[in-house]
Amino acid sequence: MPSTLLAPAPDAPAPDATAHPSARSPLPLLDDAFPLRADAPDAVAPRAAALTDTIPTTAAAGARGSDREPRLWRPDRVVVTPDALAEPWGRAMVARAEALGLDVERPRANRVTGLRRADPRAEVRDAKRTLAIVNAPPGRLRLDPIPPSADFRLDLAEGCPAHCHYCYLACSLPGPPVVRTFANLGAILDAATAHVRPDAETSFESSCYTDPLALEHLTGSLAATIAWFGDARRAPAGARLRWTSKFTTPALVAPLLDLPHAGRTRVRASVNAEPVARRFEAGTAPVTRRLAGLAQLAEAGYPVGLTIAPITPVPDWETHYAALLDAAASALPPAADLTVELITHRFTPGSKRVLCGWYPNSALEMDEAARAEKRHKHGGVKYVLRAESMRAVRAWFTRAIAERLPGGRVLYWT
Ligand code: SF4
């Protein structure tokens, strides 16, 4: 099991801050990429920094060693389709990749090929080392409701370079798990505008099918979207953005701290008990670093949150999850606007089949006989904690959060 997949290959040149996109070619400013709304208010929100200012430098991104920051993801292969290259945002992403010394393939057709392998483990390994810059298809611009997390899904990308053994993306996305980032960001934000209810806040979740912060140094899409939601001249008043990440380290959140977010983006750190994170979250950032970065976002005025997922009752789970809550309480400022989302581990027959193919040596428990079967309205089945376990774990978390994070508002349990 590779455990440091965010690290460059040993013989790959280290990203060079002097060769950064900003040193070579100007990237579009927010004004160029996303025009003002026709009914934009006169009051002008603080202007977003040029996106060139939002990309981590090598120094800021840190390196492996004593601070244990993960290195920036460096794909082995980058492909841009013709449609994506026609988009200003697509060209900006190509500029970022090339400035980091990455070759960018430019096929003639809007297809990314060469991803299939005879060995499923080789296929997932190679796909997760591939970045495809593509346009979001039209279906992605009709936004799906996604209760209880948010009103709608707003995908900036799909796929993730990390290797969590329980990842639900394993059966949510068809084909090899290549990381796709969307170049038609303007159309995506237009879709958000079209879905905002006129009389109520409307929330959009951007981490359903990806970990957006893991890709941010290559895309810039998250910073642009945060700035767009924070700009009253562009985003409708009720629009709210949400995303969660296993990469909210101080280095990776640094470019987001000064963005004009206007409190309209809630950032959550996806966290877990130490044995679960250590054994099953390969290629992610250490939980202590995720909490440290989340604290900096809270200090910068962002509403923040903890996504505790998947809650996995490993041996001595109370002790381990208590340690996690204690670490969060000591890291976060007491006045933080904090929410907590609680998601227990579950799997489907399809996700188990895929994940066991990808990670055959994983010790993650996926025993149907030890679980309760739950059918959803379309007839599919998933395996969740048994009722007695579910009740015990829920009661424990309710009590423990009230004691350790009294300012934390629990949004849902599932
Ligand atoms: Fe999946 Fe999230 Fe892990 Fe990425 S970080 S592999 S999206 S669970």
Boltz pocket constraint, residues with backbone or C-beta under 6 A from the ligand:
constraints:
  - pocket:
      binder: B
      contacts: [[A, 159], [A, 160], [A, 161], [A, 162], [A, 163], [A, 164], [A, 166], [A, 167], [A, 168], [A, 169], [A, 209], [A, 210], [A, 211], [A, 246], [A, 284]]
      max_distance: 6.0
